[in-house]
Amino acid sequence: MLKETLIDLLTQAAIQAQQSGKLPSATLPTVTIERPQNPEHGDYASSFPLKLARSAGANPIEIARELVKLIPPTPEIESIAVAPPGFINFTLKNGWLMQQVDVILSEREKFGNIDLGHGSRVQVEFVSINPTGPLHVGNGRGAILGSTLSNVLTAGGYNVEKEYYFNDAGSQMEALRRSLFARYQQCLGVDVEMPSEGYFGNYMVDLAREIISEEGDRFLSLSEAEAISELGKVGVEKIISSIREDLELLRVDFDAWFSEQSLYENGQFDRVMALLREGGHLMEKENATWFVSTSLGEDKDNVVVRGDGLPTYFAADIAYHYNKFLERNFDRVIDIWGADHQGHVSRLKAAVAALGIDPDRLELIINQMVTLRRGGEMVRLSKRSGDLITLREVIDEVGTDACRFFFLSRSANSQMDFDLELAKQESQDNPVYYVQYAHARIASILRLAEGRKISYADGDVSLLTTEPELTLIRKLLLLPEMVEVVVQTLEPHHLTYYAQDLATSFHSFYKLCRVVSDDQALTKARLKLVEATKTVLARTLHLMGMTAPDRM
């Protein structure tokens, strides 16, 4: 990336300045390169002289001037300027910018890839709701966040494994099984009450009826314990199958599905508890086993095994992360959790540290709530069932692409409003339509050229000299930097803004620059630019898990 080149140039200039005595010998601060908000300040800027001034005790403007003198000419840079209070601004050569159109066309779908990860293994675990019912819209937001982040991390040079962890053990699963057995009996005319801690959603009635249509009343002939167990297995399999189908509709897939129950069956849970006990991190009090979190800086200790001998979800999470780091040896783990898990972050990091794992290798993203709206009106209930709206209903109404873009359009730590009516509009007000229409318009231009048998293979990009053309090229070259930003911040919502900016730059170019004209040479050059734009726009859409339509 060009940013790396600029960082190297500034670093070498600073080293030369130290060697010549114009800067004191000291550890150099980190060189950072930014994009100025004002285009008049160039294409890139650095505040490196301001950082150097603190250690050197010198005027940052003077430091900047000395550094600029030591930067050699390069094929990319047209000019370097010093700006108050101590910035160095870089402006790129138009000729170099034009050449990048050919670079993009040569790299095609690989354009945007960078090697930040160097193949290190990263696990991204997301969605991971208990198999006790259908996915809701909040789960959809986490699903899209996780799958998009995985796409970008892969583009950033990481070896990524996507995982769904389902809690198929514990009290909630027992409540599900008992609820299903009650609904099953009721649907067959047996007068029984639902368990007080049960799942009362209408989907449980639908599930019971589906099982009756396939299995009949055979579970009534079993003992209650056997019926609850056997019927529960069938019900959980159906719920998990439904979850998989919903995720497939959303274009979300996983490399692994991990069962909580397996932690107990293969002895890993017992091994982890033994390790924590040997390390002095467990204690017995109040008829329960506690993880001594306070000794690791937490405000309170946490129960891992209740008085009845059942492990808590926290205990299972500790064993699960032991499996991730010490059994499967991931270099880095990223968990995407719902808003109700905010309070669990620090204690899980403490538990990971107690196992001898650097807690910085574990990163947790908390995914905030989603509010559905139709224009100005809040939507709370499903018209079909009277229950909370499921993810499947939203997908059915607005489509997968709109779901993905809208769910991705805000940072995970921000609550968001999802306007169902806007998501369906075919207008510039709908960002999904606006971005995809740019791709479809490009495809239409290329079809026109093909129909006229115009080949742009020998197009001369040096003819792309106008401001709209150069502005569009500059926007295309931002994709690798967007990948870098998302990898470093774990915030894929930046892609939605980039996609809209790129679409705007293209629409502006299209309005001001006729692509297919009587000027054959210019036509071929502009067709190359249009094809490069199509490549970058499609790559951006695909990173977000969206389609790039050729017609709309």
Long-range contacts (C-beta under 8 A, 24 or more apart in sequence): 1-114, 1-480, 1-481, 1-484, 2-44, 2-76, 2-92, 2-477, 3-33, 3-44, 3-481, 3-484, 5-74, 5-76, 6-33, 6-44, 6-46, 6-90, 7-31, 7-32, 7-33, 9-71, 9-72, 9-74, 10-46, 10-48, 10-67, 10-71, 10-88, 12-70, 13-67, 13-68, 13-70, 13-71, 14-48, 14-52, 14-67, 16-70, 17-63, 17-66, 17-67, 17-70, 22-66, 23-52, 23-56, 23-58, 23-63, 23-66, 24-55, 24-56, 24-57, 26-55, 26-56, 27-55, 28-52, 29-54, 29-55, 35-478, 35-481, 36-89, 41-83, 41-87, 41-89, 42-79, 42-81, 42-89, 42-90, 42-91, 43-90, 43-91, 43-92, 43-474, 44-89, 44-90, 44-92, 45-83, 45-87, 45-88, 45-89, 45-90, 46-87, 46-88, 46-90, 47-86, 47-87, 48-88, 49-86, 49-87, 49-88, 50-85, 50-86, 50-87, 53-86, 59-86, 60-85, 60-86, 61-85, 61-86, 64-88, 92-474, 94-465, 94-470, 95-462, 97-470, 97-473, 97-474, 97-477, 98-461, 98-462, 98-464, 98-465, 98-470, 98-473, 99-461, 100-473, 100-476, 100-477, 101-461, 101-464, 101-473, 101-476, 101-528, 101-529, 101-532, 102-461, 102-528, 104-476, 104-532, 104-535, 104-536, 105-528, 105-531, 105-532, 105-535, 108-535, 109-535, 109-538, 109-539, 109-542, 111-479, 111-480, 111-535, 111-536, 111-539, 112-155, 112-479, 112-480, 112-482, 112-483, 112-536, 112-539, 112-540, 112-543, 113-155, 113-156, 113-157, 113-480, 113-483, 114-155, 114-156, 114-157, 114-480, 114-483, 114-484, 114-487, 115-156, 115-157, 116-156, 116-157, 116-158, 116-484, 116-487, 116-488, 117-153, 117-156, 117-157, 117-158, 117-159, 117-487, 118-157, 119-157, 119-158, 119-159, 120-158, 120-159, 120-331, 120-332, 121-158, 121-159, 121-161, 121-329, 121-330, 121-331, 121-332, 122-153, 122-158, 122-159, 122-160, 122-161, 122-330, 122-331, 122-332, 122-333, 122-334, 123-160, 123-161, 123-162, 123-163, 123-324, 123-328, 123-330, 123-332, 123-333, 123-334, 124-149, 124-150, 124-153, 124-160, 124-161, 124-162, 124-163, 124-334, 124-336, 125-162, 125-163, 125-164, 125-165, 125-324, 125-333, 125-334, 125-335, 125-336, 126-162, 126-164, 126-335, 126-336, 127-164, 127-243, 127-247, 127-252, 127-336, 128-164, 128-165, 128-166, 128-167, 128-337, 129-166, 129-243, 129-338, 130-166, 130-167, 130-172, 130-173, 130-176, 131-166, 131-167, 131-168, 131-173, 131-176, 131-236, 131-239, 131-240, 131-243, 132-172, 132-173, 132-175, 132-176, 132-199, 132-239, 133-199, 133-201, 133-203, 133-204, 133-239, 134-203, 134-239, 134-242, 134-243, 134-246, 134-390, 134-391, 134-392, 135-243, 135-246, 135-247, 135-390, 135-391, 135-392, 136-388, 136-389, 136-390, 136-391, 137-370, 137-372, 137-389, 137-390, 137-391, 137-394, 137-418, 138-338, 138-339, 138-367, 138-369, 138-370, 139-338, 139-391, 140-250, 140-370, 140-391, 140-394, 140-395, 140-403, 140-407, 141-367, 141-370, 141-407, 141-412, 141-416, 142-336, 142-337, 142-338, 142-367, 143-247, 143-250, 143-252, 143-391, 144-250, 144-252, 144-403, 144-404, 144-407, 144-408, 144-545, 145-336, 145-365, 145-367, 145-407, 145-408, 145-412, 145-492, 146-252, 146-336, 147-250, 147-251, 147-252, 147-253, 147-545, 148-404, 148-408, 148-492, 148-495, 148-543, 148-544, 148-545, 149-334, 149-336, 149-486, 149-490, 149-492, 151-542, 151-543, 151-544, 151-545, 152-483, 152-486, 152-487, 152-492, 152-495, 152-543, 153-487, 155-483, 155-543, 156-483, 156-484, 156-486, 156-487, 158-487, 161-255, 161-256, 161-330, 162-253, 162-254, 162-255, 162-256, 163-254, 163-255, 163-256, 163-257, 163-258, 164-254, 164-256, 164-257, 164-258, 165-258, 165-260, 165-320, 166-240, 166-257, 166-258, 166-259, 166-260, 167-260, 167-313, 167-316, 168-236, 168-259, 168-260, 168-261, 169-260, 169-261, 169-264, 169-316, 170-260, 170-310, 170-311, 170-313, 170-316, 171-197, 171-310, 173-232, 173-236, 175-199, 176-232, 176-235, 176-236, 177-228, 177-229, 177-231, 177-232, 177-235, 177-236, 178-228, 179-204, 180-204, 180-207, 180-208, 180-211, 180-231, 180-232, 180-235, 181-219, 181-224, 181-227, 181-228, 181-231, 181-232, 183-207, 183-208, 184-208, 184-211, 184-212, 184-219, 184-231, 185-220, 187-212, 188-212, 188-217, 188-220, 190-220, 201-385, 201-387, 201-388, 202-385, 202-386, 202-387, 203-385, 203-387, 203-390, 207-235, 207-238, 207-239, 210-238, 211-235, 211-238, 246-390, 246-391, 246-392, 246-395, 249-392, 249-395, 249-400, 250-391, 250-395, 250-400, 250-403, 250-404, 251-400, 251-404, 251-545, 252-545, 258-320, 258-323, 260-316, 260-320, 263-316, 263-319, 263-320, 263-323, 264-311, 268-319, 268-322, 268-323, 268-327, 269-311, 269-315, 269-316, 269-319, 271-322, 272-318, 272-319, 272-322, 272-355, 273-304, 273-305, 273-315, 273-319, 275-322, 275-355, 276-304, 276-318, 276-351, 276-354, 276-355, 279-354, 281-354, 291-315, 291-318, 291-347, 291-351, 291-354, 293-347, 293-350, 293-351, 296-350, 296-353, 296-354, 297-350, 298-346, 298-347, 298-350, 302-347, 314-344, 314-347, 314-348, 314-351, 317-344, 317-348, 317-351, 318-348, 318-351, 318-352, 318-355, 321-348, 321-351, 321-352, 321-355, 321-357, 321-362, 322-355, 325-352, 325-355, 325-357, 325-361, 325-362, 326-355, 326-357, 331-361, 332-361, 332-362, 332-363, 333-361, 333-362, 333-363, 334-363, 334-364, 334-365, 334-490, 335-362, 335-363, 335-364, 335-365, 336-364, 336-365, 336-367, 336-412, 337-364, 337-365, 337-366, 337-367, 338-366, 338-367, 339-366, 339-367, 339-368, 339-369, 341-366, 342-366, 363-490, 365-412, 365-490, 366-412, 366-413, 367-412, 368-412, 368-413, 368-414, 368-415, 368-416, 369-415, 369-416, 370-407, 370-415, 370-416, 370-417, 370-418, 371-415, 371-416, 371-417, 371-418, 372-417, 372-418, 372-420, 373-417, 373-418, 373-419, 373-420, 373-421, 374-419, 374-420, 374-421, 375-419, 375-421, 375-422, 379-420, 394-418, 394-420, 397-424, 398-423, 398-424, 399-423, 400-546, 401-432, 401-436, 401-546, 401-547, 402-430, 402-432, 404-544, 404-545, 404-546, 405-431, 405-432, 405-435, 405-496, 405-544, 405-546, 406-432, 408-492, 408-493, 408-495, 408-496, 408-544, 409-493, 409-496, 410-493, 411-491, 411-493, 412-491, 412-493, 426-552, 431-496, 431-499, 431-500, 432-546, 433-552, 434-500, 434-503, 435-499, 435-500, 435-502, 435-503, 435-537, 435-541, 436-541, 436-546, 436-547, 436-548, 436-549, 436-552, 437-503, 437-552, 438-502, 438-503, 438-506, 438-507, 438-537, 439-534, 439-537, 439-538, 439-541, 439-548, 439-549, 439-550, 440-549, 440-550, 440-551, 440-552, 441-506, 441-507, 441-510, 442-506, 442-530, 442-531, 442-533, 442-534, 442-537, 443-534, 443-549, 443-550, 443-551, 444-550, 444-551, 445-510, 445-515, 445-516, 445-527, 445-530, 446-527, 446-530, 446-531, 446-534, 448-516, 449-515, 449-516, 449-523, 449-527, 452-516, 454-516, 454-520, 454-523, 454-524, 454-527, 455-524, 456-523, 456-524, 456-525, 456-527, 456-528, 456-531, 458-524, 459-521, 459-524, 459-525, 459-526, 459-527, 459-528, 460-521, 460-524, 460-525, 461-525, 461-528, 461-529, 462-525, 463-521, 463-522, 463-525, 464-525, 464-526, 464-529, 466-512, 466-513, 468-508, 468-509, 468-512, 468-513, 469-509, 469-513, 469-526, 469-529, 471-505, 471-508, 471-509, 472-505, 472-506, 472-508, 472-509, 472-529, 472-533, 473-529, 473-532, 475-501, 475-502, 475-505, 476-502, 476-532, 476-533, 476-536, 478-502, 479-536, 479-539, 479-540, 482-540, 483-543, 492-544, 495-540, 495-543, 495-544, 496-544, 498-540, 499-537, 499-540, 499-541, 499-544, 502-533, 502-536, 502-537, 502-540, 503-537, 506-533, 506-537
